[in-house]
Amino acid sequence: MADASQSIARGAGPGGTVDITSQQLQLNRGLITAETVASAGGNIILNITEIITLQNGSRISTTAGTALAGGDGGNIDINTIYLVATPDENNDITANAFAGAGGSVLVTAEGIFGLTPRSRAELEQLLGTNDPALLDPINLPSSDITAISRTNPQLDGQVVISSPDIDPNQGTIALPENIVDASRLIAQGCSGGSIAATEIGSLIVTGRGGLPSDPTSSLTSNQLLLDWATAEDIPSSNEDVTNREIPQSTPATTTSEIRPQQLQEVQALSINEAGEVVLLAQGDGQLSAVGSGLPVLTCAGAIQEE
């Protein structure tokens, strides 16, 4: 509805009822009113299945006493999914009264955008006056919803905005009640006093075993091949097996453990008569080495005769 208006009971009688059912309702400088001059306002019922939009100073009103006279405000009942008004374009929904009691505005929608419910005290603060003749949201640039009595704060009506019942638990996931101790999920390392922590391990290299030296090379099995061997003659009868000598295994000889000699730090060097370099070590306070009688060069750089 563009530049359209619906007005009922502009005279002295009570307002009637406006009932609109539609898929969408768009107001652009449009008016849907059930206002009265000096009697009770009418009723507006809007059942819009999708969206209601208000633009450029559009109004939905059941205000009573537009001539600054008596009469109670009417009722507005809006049922839709979205109620949208352009902000700061003075789009208002009102069920006010001048000398009588304010009406009621009931909005049931999933989303309301651009509209602000306001009380009489808020209008006084925003307009900077308590003059009943000026307490009208039409004097504000914002888009508002009101149901007040302009002369008596005790007779203000009500603005009720509700959303459809939605199960807050819908789509939620039940979490486990038992709390997991995260410290028990971490593997414990070896303690400082354990055998595994104090003993020194060993590394034994047994060869490559057919693995290539380069990861990108192909596998070869040359190192795993064995030469052909000739099997021993198989005895022809049990007698041959009986008369055959069984080789006696030699007892394993016990070898003493070979311990490496203690390493000594080189202190000097010398050249023997054969021209070989001899490393000298410190022993019992004196340098000792194979060969003697030749000059010795110590780590300090001094040359001494041995």
NUPAMAR-268908 format. One record per residue (C-alpha): residue number from 1; residue in three letters; x, y, z. Coordinates in nm, 4 decimals, decimal comma, always signed. Layout:
N
<site num="NUM" residu="ala" east="X" north="Y" up="Z"/>
...
***
This chain:
306
<site num="1" residu="met" east="+0,0000" north="+0,0000" up="+0,0000"/>
<site num="2" residu="ala" east="+0,1660" north="+0,3202" up="-0,1204"/>
<site num="3" residu="asp" east="+0,0197" north="+0,6570" up="-0,0223"/>
<site num="4" residu="ala" east="-0,2952" north="+0,4757" up="+0,0944"/>
<site num="5" residu="ser" east="-0,4957" north="+0,5089" up="+0,4110"/>
<site num="6" residu="gln" east="-0,7789" north="+0,3298" up="+0,5848"/>
<site num="7" residu="ser" east="-0,9744" north="+0,5366" up="+0,8335"/>
<site num="8" residu="ile" east="-1,2736" north="+0,4355" up="+1,0402"/>
<site num="9" residu="ala" east="-1,5017" north="+0,6409" up="+1,2693"/>
<site num="10" residu="arg" east="-1,3641" north="+0,9815" up="+1,2059"/>
<site num="11" residu="gly" east="-1,6839" north="+1,1090" up="+1,3664"/>
<site num="12" residu="ala" east="-1,8106" north="+1,0738" up="+1,7204"/>
<site num="13" residu="gly" east="-1,8788" north="+0,6997" up="+1,7160"/>
<site num="14" residu="pro" east="-1,6473" north="+0,4188" up="+1,8277"/>
<site num="15" residu="gly" east="-1,3950" north="+0,2735" up="+1,5930"/>
<site num="16" residu="gly" east="-1,4531" north="-0,0413" up="+1,3946"/>
<site num="17" residu="thr" east="-1,2252" north="-0,3340" up="+1,3093"/>
<site num="18" residu="val" east="-0,9701" north="-0,3762" up="+1,0331"/>
<site num="19" residu="asp" east="-0,8792" north="-0,7391" up="+0,9654"/>
<site num="20" residu="ile" east="-0,6169" north="-0,8138" up="+0,6995"/>
<site num="21" residu="thr" east="-0,4907" north="-1,1587" up="+0,6051"/>
<site num="22" residu="ser" east="-0,2159" north="-1,1811" up="+0,3457"/>
<site num="23" residu="gln" east="+0,1199" north="-1,3311" up="+0,2596"/>
<site num="24" residu="gln" east="+0,3004" north="-0,9960" up="+0,2692"/>
<site num="25" residu="leu" east="+0,2090" north="-0,6421" up="+0,3696"/>
<site num="26" residu="gln" east="+0,4134" north="-0,3435" up="+0,2537"/>
<site num="27" residu="leu" east="+0,3401" north="+0,0135" up="+0,3627"/>
<site num="28" residu="asn" east="+0,5191" north="+0,3011" up="+0,1910"/>
<site num="29" residu="arg" east="+0,3801" north="+0,6306" up="+0,3248"/>
<site num="30" residu="gly" east="+0,0716" north="+0,4213" up="+0,4000"/>
<site num="31" residu="leu" east="-0,1740" north="+0,4302" up="+0,6888"/>
<site num="32" residu="ile" east="-0,3868" north="+0,1573" up="+0,8456"/>
<site num="33" residu="thr" east="-0,5932" north="+0,3263" up="+1,1158"/>
<site num="34" residu="ala" east="-0,8975" north="+0,2652" up="+1,3314"/>
<site num="35" residu="glu" east="-0,8789" north="+0,6002" up="+1,5078"/>
<site num="36" residu="thr" east="-1,1539" north="+0,8038" up="+1,6684"/>
<site num="37" residu="val" east="-1,2013" north="+1,1710" up="+1,7382"/>
<site num="38" residu="ala" east="-1,3628" north="+1,1489" up="+2,0802"/>
<site num="39" residu="ser" east="-1,4548" north="+0,7854" up="+2,1519"/>
<site num="40" residu="ala" east="-1,2981" north="+0,4420" up="+2,1918"/>
<site num="41" residu="gly" east="-1,0571" north="+0,3411" up="+1,9224"/>
<site num="42" residu="gly" east="-1,1162" north="+0,0448" up="+1,6972"/>
<site num="43" residu="asn" east="-0,9217" north="-0,2777" up="+1,6444"/>
<site num="44" residu="ile" east="-0,6640" north="-0,3806" up="+1,3849"/>
<site num="45" residu="ile" east="-0,5862" north="-0,7467" up="+1,3233"/>
<site num="46" residu="leu" east="-0,3041" north="-0,8345" up="+1,0848"/>
<site num="47" residu="asn" east="-0,2383" north="-1,1984" up="+0,9995"/>
<site num="48" residu="ile" east="+0,0564" north="-1,1853" up="+0,7602"/>
<site num="49" residu="thr" east="+0,2261" north="-1,5183" up="+0,6930"/>
<site num="50" residu="glu" east="+0,5655" north="-1,3810" up="+0,5861"/>
<site num="51" residu="ile" east="+0,6629" north="-1,0158" up="+0,6394"/>
<site num="52" residu="ile" east="+0,5310" north="-0,6687" up="+0,7184"/>
<site num="53" residu="thr" east="+0,7392" north="-0,3686" up="+0,6095"/>
<site num="54" residu="leu" east="+0,6874" north="-0,0026" up="+0,6981"/>
<site num="55" residu="gln" east="+0,8649" north="+0,2811" up="+0,5142"/>
<site num="56" residu="asn" east="+0,8592" north="+0,6612" up="+0,4809"/>
<site num="57" residu="gly" east="+0,6343" north="+0,7596" up="+0,7709"/>
<site num="58" residu="ser" east="+0,3860" north="+0,4721" up="+0,7540"/>
<site num="59" residu="arg" east="+0,1543" north="+0,4177" up="+1,0514"/>
<site num="60" residu="ile" east="-0,0664" north="+0,1514" up="+1,2051"/>
<site num="61" residu="ser" east="-0,2883" north="+0,3189" up="+1,4657"/>
<site num="62" residu="thr" east="-0,5956" north="+0,2691" up="+1,6868"/>
<site num="63" residu="thr" east="-0,5446" north="+0,5943" up="+1,8765"/>
<site num="64" residu="ala" east="-0,8500" north="+0,7461" up="+2,0443"/>
<site num="65" residu="gly" east="-0,9276" north="+1,1149" up="+2,1047"/>
<site num="66" residu="thr" east="-0,7361" north="+1,2621" up="+1,8127"/>
<site num="67" residu="ala" east="-0,9189" north="+1,5899" up="+1,8811"/>
<site num="68" residu="leu" east="-0,7619" north="+1,5994" up="+2,2281"/>
<site num="69" residu="ala" east="-1,0784" north="+1,4477" up="+2,3657"/>
<site num="70" residu="gly" east="-1,1809" north="+1,1361" up="+2,5580"/>
<site num="71" residu="gly" east="-1,1934" north="+0,7725" up="+2,4568"/>
<site num="72" residu="asp" east="-0,9826" north="+0,4650" up="+2,5228"/>
<site num="73" residu="gly" east="-0,7227" north="+0,3457" up="+2,2787"/>
<site num="74" residu="gly" east="-0,8039" north="+0,0471" up="+2,0627"/>
<site num="75" residu="asn" east="-0,6202" north="-0,2822" up="+2,0186"/>
<site num="76" residu="ile" east="-0,3651" north="-0,3933" up="+1,7598"/>
<site num="77" residu="asp" east="-0,2915" north="-0,7628" up="+1,7075"/>
<site num="78" residu="ile" east="-0,0090" north="-0,8493" up="+1,4648"/>
<site num="79" residu="asn" east="+0,0902" north="-1,2036" up="+1,3725"/>
<site num="80" residu="thr" east="+0,3742" north="-1,2475" up="+1,1263"/>
<site num="81" residu="ile" east="+0,7224" north="-1,3910" up="+1,0844"/>
<site num="82" residu="tyr" east="+0,9098" north="-1,0623" up="+1,0354"/>
<site num="83" residu="leu" east="+0,8037" north="-0,7094" up="+1,1254"/>
<site num="84" residu="val" east="+1,0447" north="-0,4628" up="+0,9664"/>
<site num="85" residu="ala" east="+1,0491" north="-0,0822" up="+0,9710"/>
<site num="86" residu="thr" east="+1,3095" north="+0,1457" up="+0,8191"/>
<site num="87" residu="pro" east="+1,4893" north="+0,3194" up="+1,1094"/>
<site num="88" residu="asp" east="+1,4599" north="+0,6972" up="+1,1480"/>
<site num="89" residu="glu" east="+1,1738" north="+0,7263" up="+0,8984"/>
<site num="90" residu="asn" east="+0,9042" north="+0,7819" up="+1,1638"/>
<site num="91" residu="asn" east="+0,7149" north="+0,4569" up="+1,1090"/>
<site num="92" residu="asp" east="+0,4910" north="+0,4136" up="+1,4145"/>
<site num="93" residu="ile" east="+0,2492" north="+0,1592" up="+1,5602"/>
<site num="94" residu="thr" east="+0,0260" north="+0,3304" up="+1,8205"/>
<site num="95" residu="ala" east="-0,2727" north="+0,2471" up="+2,0402"/>
<site num="96" residu="asn" east="-0,2705" north="+0,5692" up="+2,2408"/>
<site num="97" residu="ala" east="-0,5436" north="+0,7714" up="+2,4095"/>
<site num="98" residu="phe" east="-0,5571" north="+1,1381" up="+2,4986"/>
<site num="99" residu="ala" east="-0,7834" north="+1,1506" up="+2,8055"/>
<site num="100" residu="gly" east="-0,8808" north="+0,7842" up="+2,8305"/>
<site num="101" residu="ala" east="-0,6830" north="+0,4642" up="+2,8869"/>
<site num="102" residu="gly" east="-0,4234" north="+0,3452" up="+2,6445"/>
<site num="103" residu="gly" east="-0,4970" north="+0,0417" up="+2,4342"/>
<site num="104" residu="ser" east="-0,2836" north="-0,2656" up="+2,3709"/>
<site num="105" residu="val" east="-0,0363" north="-0,3710" up="+2,1040"/>
<site num="106" residu="leu" east="+0,0303" north="-0,7437" up="+2,0788"/>
<site num="107" residu="val" east="+0,3001" north="-0,8510" up="+1,8322"/>
<site num="108" residu="thr" east="+0,3828" north="-1,2160" up="+1,7696"/>
<site num="109" residu="ala" east="+0,6822" north="-1,2494" up="+1,5368"/>
<site num="110" residu="glu" east="+1,0087" north="-1,4350" up="+1,5055"/>
<site num="111" residu="gly" east="+1,1963" north="-1,1140" up="+1,4292"/>
<site num="112" residu="ile" east="+1,1247" north="-0,7421" up="+1,4797"/>
<site num="113" residu="phe" east="+1,3635" north="-0,4930" up="+1,3214"/>
<site num="114" residu="gly" east="+1,3766" north="-0,1122" up="+1,3266"/>
<site num="115" residu="leu" east="+1,0942" north="-0,0607" up="+1,5788"/>
<site num="116" residu="thr" east="+1,1379" north="+0,0355" up="+1,9460"/>
<site num="117" residu="pro" east="+0,8684" north="-0,0006" up="+2,2165"/>
<site num="118" residu="arg" east="+0,8512" north="+0,3197" up="+2,4234"/>
<site num="119" residu="ser" east="+0,6816" north="+0,4173" up="+2,7486"/>
<site num="120" residu="arg" east="+0,5308" north="+0,7556" up="+2,8349"/>
<site num="121" residu="ala" east="+0,8365" north="+0,8435" up="+3,0445"/>
<site num="122" residu="glu" east="+1,0652" north="+0,7710" up="+2,7499"/>
<site num="123" residu="leu" east="+0,8581" north="+0,9961" up="+2,5229"/>
<site num="124" residu="glu" east="+0,8798" north="+1,2777" up="+2,7790"/>
<site num="125" residu="gln" east="+1,2568" north="+1,2398" up="+2,7970"/>
<site num="126" residu="leu" east="+1,3100" north="+1,2223" up="+2,4200"/>
<site num="127" residu="leu" east="+1,0700" north="+1,5064" up="+2,3404"/>
<site num="128" residu="gly" east="+1,1800" north="+1,7179" up="+2,6373"/>
<site num="129" residu="thr" east="+0,8238" north="+1,7923" up="+2,7461"/>
<site num="130" residu="asn" east="+0,5296" north="+1,6486" up="+2,9403"/>
<site num="131" residu="asp" east="+0,2684" north="+1,8496" up="+2,7514"/>
<site num="132" residu="pro" east="-0,0080" north="+1,6000" up="+2,6566"/>
<site num="133" residu="ala" east="-0,0647" north="+1,7780" up="+2,3291"/>
<site num="134" residu="leu" east="+0,2960" north="+1,7031" up="+2,2259"/>
<site num="135" residu="leu" east="+0,3403" north="+1,3518" up="+2,3697"/>
<site num="136" residu="asp" east="+0,3021" north="+1,1791" up="+2,0358"/>
<site num="137" residu="pro" east="+0,5668" north="+0,9534" up="+1,8745"/>
<site num="138" residu="ile" east="+0,4877" north="+1,1165" up="+1,5430"/>
<site num="139" residu="asn" east="+0,7029" north="+1,4047" up="+1,6695"/>
<site num="140" residu="leu" east="+1,0095" north="+1,1766" up="+1,6826"/>
<site num="141" residu="pro" east="+1,2118" north="+1,0721" up="+1,3764"/>
<site num="142" residu="ser" east="+1,2486" north="+0,7176" up="+1,5108"/>
<site num="143" residu="ser" east="+1,0134" north="+0,4261" up="+1,4454"/>
<site num="144" residu="asp" east="+0,8222" north="+0,3485" up="+1,7668"/>
<site num="145" residu="ile" east="+0,5542" north="+0,1298" up="+1,9251"/>
<site num="146" residu="thr" east="+0,3409" north="+0,2974" up="+2,1967"/>
<site num="147" residu="ala" east="+0,0192" north="+0,2386" up="+2,3945"/>
<site num="148" residu="ile" east="-0,0017" north="+0,5289" up="+2,6405"/>
<site num="149" residu="ser" east="-0,2451" north="+0,7709" up="+2,7945"/>
<site num="150" residu="arg" east="-0,1188" north="+1,1180" up="+2,7128"/>
<site num="151" residu="thr" east="-0,2830" north="+1,2822" up="+3,0154"/>
<site num="152" residu="asn" east="-0,2677" north="+1,0164" up="+3,2888"/>
<site num="153" residu="pro" east="+0,0373" north="+0,7880" up="+3,3364"/>
<site num="154" residu="gln" east="-0,1774" north="+0,5553" up="+3,5505"/>
<site num="155" residu="leu" east="-0,3901" north="+0,4706" up="+3,2459"/>
<site num="156" residu="asp" east="-0,1120" north="+0,3620" up="+3,0140"/>
<site num="157" residu="gly" east="-0,1840" north="+0,0585" up="+2,8016"/>
<site num="158" residu="gln" east="+0,0535" north="-0,2281" up="+2,7242"/>
<site num="159" residu="val" east="+0,2899" north="-0,3365" up="+2,4491"/>
<site num="160" residu="val" east="+0,3515" north="-0,7116" up="+2,4416"/>
<site num="161" residu="ile" east="+0,6027" north="-0,8653" up="+2,2032"/>
<site num="162" residu="ser" east="+0,6310" north="-1,2426" up="+2,1982"/>
<site num="163" residu="ser" east="+0,8047" north="-1,5090" up="+1,9935"/>
<site num="164" residu="pro" east="+0,6688" north="-1,8555" up="+1,9071"/>
<site num="165" residu="asp" east="+0,7517" north="-2,1328" up="+2,1487"/>
<site num="166" residu="ile" east="+1,0887" north="-2,2785" up="+2,0528"/>
<site num="167" residu="asp" east="+1,2419" north="-2,5697" up="+2,2359"/>
<site num="168" residu="pro" east="+1,5808" north="-2,4373" up="+2,3542"/>
<site num="169" residu="asn" east="+1,7132" north="-2,7927" up="+2,3721"/>
<site num="170" residu="gln" east="+1,6303" north="-2,8668" up="+2,0106"/>
<site num="171" residu="gly" east="+1,9411" north="-2,9616" up="+1,8154"/>
<site num="172" residu="thr" east="+2,1657" north="-2,9768" up="+2,1210"/>
<site num="173" residu="ile" east="+2,4013" north="-3,2651" up="+2,1932"/>
<site num="174" residu="ala" east="+2,4101" north="-3,4352" up="+2,5306"/>
<site num="175" residu="leu" east="+2,7601" north="-3,4063" up="+2,6744"/>
<site num="176" residu="pro" east="+2,9080" north="-3,6796" up="+2,8969"/>
<site num="177" residu="glu" east="+2,8643" north="-3,6191" up="+3,2666"/>
<site num="178" residu="asn" east="+3,1911" north="-3,7850" up="+3,3709"/>
<site num="179" residu="ile" east="+3,4860" north="-3,5492" up="+3,3448"/>
<site num="180" residu="val" east="+3,8011" north="-3,7102" up="+3,2057"/>
<site num="181" residu="asp" east="+4,1242" north="-3,6500" up="+3,3970"/>
<site num="182" residu="ala" east="+4,3576" north="-3,5372" up="+3,1185"/>
<site num="183" residu="ser" east="+4,6683" north="-3,6076" up="+3,3298"/>
<site num="184" residu="arg" east="+4,5884" north="-3,9789" up="+3,3228"/>
<site num="185" residu="leu" east="+4,5975" north="-3,9794" up="+2,9432"/>
<site num="186" residu="ile" east="+4,9664" north="-3,8759" up="+2,9358"/>
<site num="187" residu="ala" east="+5,2263" north="-4,1551" up="+2,9342"/>
<site num="188" residu="gln" east="+5,4574" north="-4,1386" up="+3,2352"/>
<site num="189" residu="gly" east="+5,8312" north="-4,1299" up="+3,1622"/>
<site num="190" residu="cys" east="+6,0999" north="-4,3266" up="+3,3439"/>
<site num="191" residu="ser" east="+6,1738" north="-4,2018" up="+3,6927"/>
<site num="192" residu="gly" east="+6,5229" north="-4,0823" up="+3,7721"/>
<site num="193" residu="gly" east="+6,6100" north="-4,3743" up="+4,0032"/>
<site num="194" residu="ser" east="+6,4967" north="-4,6576" up="+3,7759"/>
<site num="195" residu="ile" east="+6,7324" north="-4,9014" up="+3,6053"/>
<site num="196" residu="ala" east="+6,6227" north="-4,7838" up="+3,2612"/>
<site num="197" residu="ala" east="+6,7244" north="-4,4298" up="+3,3488"/>
<site num="198" residu="thr" east="+7,0650" north="-4,5157" up="+3,5017"/>
<site num="199" residu="glu" east="+7,2040" north="-4,7956" up="+3,2838"/>
<site num="200" residu="ile" east="+7,3803" north="-4,7106" up="+2,9612"/>
<site num="201" residu="gly" east="+7,2469" north="-4,8931" up="+2,6574"/>
<site num="202" residu="ser" east="+7,4399" north="-5,0164" up="+2,3571"/>
<site num="203" residu="leu" east="+7,4117" north="-4,9991" up="+1,9808"/>
<site num="204" residu="ile" east="+7,5112" north="-5,3003" up="+1,7713"/>
<site num="205" residu="val" east="+7,5583" north="-5,2524" up="+1,3981"/>
<site num="206" residu="thr" east="+7,5108" north="-5,5781" up="+1,2073"/>
<site num="207" residu="gly" east="+7,5307" north="-5,4412" up="+0,8571"/>
<site num="208" residu="arg" east="+7,2841" north="-5,3184" up="+0,6046"/>
<site num="209" residu="gly" east="+7,1210" north="-5,6553" up="+0,5364"/>
<site num="210" residu="gly" east="+7,0373" north="-5,5815" up="+0,1751"/>
<site num="211" residu="leu" east="+6,9066" north="-5,2300" up="+0,2331"/>
<site num="212" residu="pro" east="+7,0306" north="-4,9708" up="-0,0170"/>
<site num="213" residu="ser" east="+7,2575" north="-4,6916" up="+0,0991"/>
<site num="214" residu="asp" east="+7,0258" north="-4,4348" up="-0,0606"/>
<site num="215" residu="pro" east="+6,6533" north="-4,4269" up="+0,0262"/>
<site num="216" residu="thr" east="+6,5739" north="-4,3552" up="-0,3388"/>
<site num="217" residu="ser" east="+6,7616" north="-4,6629" up="-0,4651"/>
<site num="218" residu="ser" east="+6,5885" north="-4,9911" up="-0,5369"/>
<site num="219" residu="leu" east="+6,6146" north="-5,2876" up="-0,3039"/>
<site num="220" residu="thr" east="+6,8710" north="-5,5556" up="-0,3837"/>
<site num="221" residu="ser" east="+6,9187" north="-5,8970" up="-0,2267"/>
<site num="222" residu="asn" east="+7,2801" north="-5,9573" up="-0,3285"/>
<site num="223" residu="gln" east="+7,4065" north="-5,9508" up="+0,0264"/>
<site num="224" residu="leu" east="+7,1543" north="-6,2123" up="+0,1284"/>
<site num="225" residu="leu" east="+7,2585" north="-6,4702" up="-0,1347"/>
<site num="226" residu="leu" east="+7,4509" north="-6,7777" up="-0,0195"/>
<site num="227" residu="asp" east="+7,6891" north="-6,9895" up="-0,2279"/>
<site num="228" residu="trp" east="+7,5861" north="-7,3351" up="-0,3348"/>
<site num="229" residu="ala" east="+7,7034" north="-7,6142" up="-0,1030"/>
<site num="230" residu="thr" east="+7,7467" north="-7,9883" up="-0,1592"/>
<site num="231" residu="ala" east="+7,5500" north="-8,2119" up="+0,0718"/>
<site num="232" residu="glu" east="+7,7250" north="-8,4965" up="+0,2460"/>
<site num="233" residu="asp" east="+7,6678" north="-8,8558" up="+0,1292"/>
<site num="234" residu="ile" east="+7,3497" north="-8,9999" up="+0,2749"/>
<site num="235" residu="pro" east="+7,4002" north="-9,3442" up="+0,4419"/>
<site num="236" residu="ser" east="+7,2318" north="-9,6284" up="+0,2535"/>
<site num="237" residu="ser" east="+7,1277" north="-9,8242" up="+0,5630"/>
<site num="238" residu="asn" east="+7,0930" north="-9,8025" up="+0,9363"/>
<site num="239" residu="glu" east="+7,4196" north="-9,9984" up="+0,9698"/>
<site num="240" residu="asp" east="+7,6129" north="-9,7264" up="+0,7952"/>
<site num="241" residu="val" east="+7,4652" north="-9,4799" up="+1,0338"/>
<site num="242" residu="thr" east="+7,5675" north="-9,6932" up="+1,3302"/>
<site num="243" residu="asn" east="+7,9267" north="-9,7464" up="+1,2128"/>
<site num="244" residu="arg" east="+7,9735" north="-9,3915" up="+1,1117"/>
<site num="245" residu="glu" east="+8,1860" north="-9,1850" up="+1,3433"/>
<site num="246" residu="ile" east="+8,0119" north="-8,9034" up="+1,5113"/>
<site num="247" residu="pro" east="+8,2395" north="-8,6036" up="+1,5283"/>
<site num="248" residu="gln" east="+8,3105" north="-8,4954" up="+1,8780"/>
<site num="249" residu="ser" east="+8,2463" north="-8,1321" up="+1,9478"/>
<site num="250" residu="thr" east="+8,5379" north="-7,9496" up="+2,0912"/>
<site num="251" residu="pro" east="+8,4692" north="-7,7781" up="+2,4197"/>
<site num="252" residu="ala" east="+8,4440" north="-7,4082" up="+2,3915"/>
<site num="253" residu="thr" east="+8,7481" north="-7,2338" up="+2,5179"/>
<site num="254" residu="thr" east="+8,6939" north="-6,9630" up="+2,7658"/>
<site num="255" residu="thr" east="+8,8695" north="-6,6493" up="+2,6641"/>
<site num="256" residu="ser" east="+8,9545" north="-6,3832" up="+2,9083"/>
<site num="257" residu="glu" east="+8,7874" north="-6,0508" up="+2,8598"/>
<site num="258" residu="ile" east="+9,0101" north="-5,8094" up="+2,6754"/>
<site num="259" residu="arg" east="+9,0059" north="-5,4756" up="+2,8398"/>
<site num="260" residu="pro" east="+9,1379" north="-5,1741" up="+2,6538"/>
<site num="261" residu="gln" east="+9,4365" north="-4,9978" up="+2,7969"/>
<site num="262" residu="gln" east="+9,3784" north="-4,6700" up="+2,9661"/>
<site num="263" residu="leu" east="+9,4048" north="-4,3760" up="+2,7303"/>
<site num="264" residu="gln" east="+9,6753" north="-4,1216" up="+2,8018"/>
<site num="265" residu="glu" east="+9,6849" north="-3,7655" up="+2,6863"/>
<site num="266" residu="val" east="+9,9615" north="-3,6729" up="+2,4404"/>
<site num="267" residu="gln" east="+10,1983" north="-3,4150" up="+2,5851"/>
<site num="268" residu="ala" east="+10,4689" north="-3,3927" up="+2,3184"/>
<site num="269" residu="leu" east="+10,5986" north="-3,5459" up="+1,9985"/>
<site num="270" residu="ser" east="+10,9379" north="-3,6491" up="+1,8643"/>
<site num="271" residu="ile" east="+11,0933" north="-3,7995" up="+1,5523"/>
<site num="272" residu="asn" east="+11,2934" north="-4,1192" up="+1,5966"/>
<site num="273" residu="glu" east="+11,5952" north="-4,2360" up="+1,3960"/>
<site num="274" residu="ala" east="+11,3694" north="-4,3971" up="+1,1344"/>
<site num="275" residu="gly" east="+11,2032" north="-4,0659" up="+1,0699"/>
<site num="276" residu="glu" east="+10,8794" north="-4,1710" up="+1,2388"/>
<site num="277" residu="val" east="+10,6783" north="-3,9363" up="+1,4535"/>
<site num="278" residu="val" east="+10,6504" north="-4,0620" up="+1,8097"/>
<site num="279" residu="leu" east="+10,3744" north="-3,9388" up="+2,0412"/>
<site num="280" residu="leu" east="+10,4909" north="-3,8824" up="+2,3982"/>
<site num="281" residu="ala" east="+10,2792" north="-3,9088" up="+2,7130"/>
<site num="282" residu="gln" east="+10,3336" north="-3,7899" up="+3,0681"/>
<site num="283" residu="gly" east="+10,4201" north="-4,0752" up="+3,3011"/>
<site num="284" residu="asp" east="+10,5274" north="-4,0411" up="+3,6634"/>
<site num="285" residu="gly" east="+10,6167" north="-3,6805" up="+3,6033"/>
<site num="286" residu="gln" east="+10,8498" north="-3,7623" up="+3,3062"/>
<site num="287" residu="leu" east="+10,7921" north="-3,7840" up="+2,9311"/>
<site num="288" residu="ser" east="+10,8279" north="-4,1380" up="+2,7998"/>
<site num="289" residu="ala" east="+10,8242" north="-4,2721" up="+2,4452"/>
<site num="290" residu="val" east="+10,9779" north="-4,5296" up="+2,2157"/>
<site num="291" residu="gly" east="+11,3163" north="-4,4065" up="+2,1069"/>
<site num="292" residu="ser" east="+11,5235" north="-4,1476" up="+2,2778"/>
<site num="293" residu="gly" east="+11,8146" north="-3,9181" up="+2,2246"/>
<site num="294" residu="leu" east="+11,6225" north="-3,6964" up="+1,9812"/>
<site num="295" residu="pro" east="+11,4813" north="-3,3515" up="+2,0342"/>
<site num="296" residu="val" east="+11,1308" north="-3,3439" up="+2,1783"/>
<site num="297" residu="leu" east="+10,8706" north="-3,0784" up="+2,1004"/>
<site num="298" residu="thr" east="+10,6318" north="-3,0285" up="+2,3909"/>
<site num="299" residu="cys" east="+10,2818" north="-2,8804" up="+2,3765"/>
<site num="300" residu="ala" east="+10,4193" north="-2,5640" up="+2,5338"/>
<site num="301" residu="gly" east="+10,6513" north="-2,5230" up="+2,2353"/>
<site num="302" residu="ala" east="+10,9765" north="-2,5912" up="+2,4248"/>
<site num="303" residu="ile" east="+11,2406" north="-2,8158" up="+2,2732"/>
<site num="304" residu="gln" east="+11,4296" north="-3,0420" up="+2,5083"/>
<site num="305" residu="glu" east="+11,6748" north="-3,3231" up="+2,4637"/>
<site num="306" residu="glu" east="+11,5468" north="-3,6691" up="+2,5628"/>
***
